[in-house]
Amino acid sequence: MANNESDFFDLSRTRPLDQMLWLENALQE
């Protein structure tokens, strides 16, 4: 999980739109 969290935070910095899409998908599941 730690690695996934790190990737998530990297995306939040470099590609905020991808972060939002990721959050949407996570909430839908």
Secondary structure, 3 states (H helix, E strand, C coil): CHHHHHHHHHHHHHCHHHHHHHHHHHHHC
